[in-house]
Amino acid sequence: MYHNIHPESFMMTHGYQSKLSEGALKTPIFQTSTFVFNSAAEGKRFFEIAYGLSTPEKDEEMGLIYSRLNNPNLEILESRLCLWDQAEDAAVFESGMSAISTVMLEFMKPGDLLLYSRPVYGGTDHFINHFLQKLDIASVGFSPEDNKEQIIEKIKASGRAHKLALIHIETPANPTNALIDIEMCADIKRMFSTEEQEVILSVDNTYMGPIWQHPLNHGADLVLYSATKYIGGHSDVIAGACLGAKPLMARVKGLRTFMGNMAAPFTAWLLLRSLETLKVRMDQQARNAEKVADFLQNHPKVEKVYYLGNIPTHGSERDKTIYAKQYKSAGAMIAFDIKGGEQEAFAFLDNLKLIKLAVSLGGTESLAEHPYTMTHADVPQAIKNTMHITDKLVRLSIGVEHYDDTIADIEQALNFC
């Protein structure tokens, strides 16, 4: 190209050649289970590469075999996703949880230790503290307030410091927007890595999407998304994604093949459509969220607002430092403590008109939910208390509606509290 093209421009064509699909401008849906080989020798070569029996030649790619292994829609989508995070490779899954669980199962084994930040998404918390325990995979949680030395001490106190295999963090944290220093976690990863076992650092970047934070640039090995959220953006598809260096992604894709939790062609096609407007949508959502947060800040029935845009002026020195180096935007997620408790929070939620009462986030429409009794209902009470997840907390995902209308809806609903 004549100059360095921006990712949002590449989203229109990257990885797709219309001449290979009857001249179709947009990628067709390759709704097929299997692919025809031109010769037996070609089929043999494809399987040699697919199963690691042979090393690909320079610029040689694995040919199409079977849609559980690879599919044109998945391959085009994965190549485009890599552009935002500057990743070497990507894998798309049928849900965010399938991406997270596949990573955890691939990089940990019975007897290992997992270090993770708190709070995390409720489904992730349940998988860590219920399912992984059945496999004798122990876990140690740390809070955003813990410094590097305190986290290291927690690892050593576990009795399995020598078995630390994975560090999984979610930043900003769901639902409170608490920040975790990715570079600090990368330092801890290096400290506990050995020649026999390298500790892997994975970051759930769902809250920031591929636009507002790039964890791989700060020392993460893998970045994870619920692609249902900003990447999909229209609340009509469930999907997940994992991105990172090719050697690690080969392992992730290998387990994905045998678990069979890859995204279907139609899912991939829907996400390809959404990627074309990703930056436009997210930029508008961030602008709207700033206006909504300003309104909430000054409302007499709002006790506290959890919004990244507050950090540069009102955050701690630690948070200011993290925000300045990690984030390109304050995002579009806001949580706030309503004065009162569950009764007042429910009154607010039940009287919203424009904003919909539903879990999920990142869609074009604004959503509101009650983390304490909904997305984080399964989190132990002691952890909820520590993480400020109380019955007065409301979470908002700000959409692309006109911010005046969103604010008017919030204002009238607060009148019922």
Secondary structure, DSSP 8 states (H G I E B T S, - for coil): --S---HHHHTTTTT--GGGGTT-SS------SB---SSHHHHHHHHHHHTTSS---TT------BTTT--HHHHHHHHHHHHHHT-SEEEEESSHHHHHHHHHHHH--TT-EEEEESS--HHHHHIIIIIHHHTT-EEEEE-TT--HHHHHHHHHHTT-GGGEEEEEEESS-TTT-----HHHHHHHHHHH--SS---EEEEE-TTTHHHHB-GGGGT-SEEEEETTTTTT-SSS---EEEEE-HHHHHHHHHHHHHHT-B--HHHHHHHHHHHTTHHHHHHHHHHHHHHHHHHHHT-TTEEEEE-GGGHHHHS-HHHHHHHHHHBSS--SEEEEEESS-HHHHHHHHHT-SSSEE-S--SSSS-EEE-TTTTTTTTS-HHHHHHTT--TTEEEEE--SS-HHHHHHHHHHHHTT-
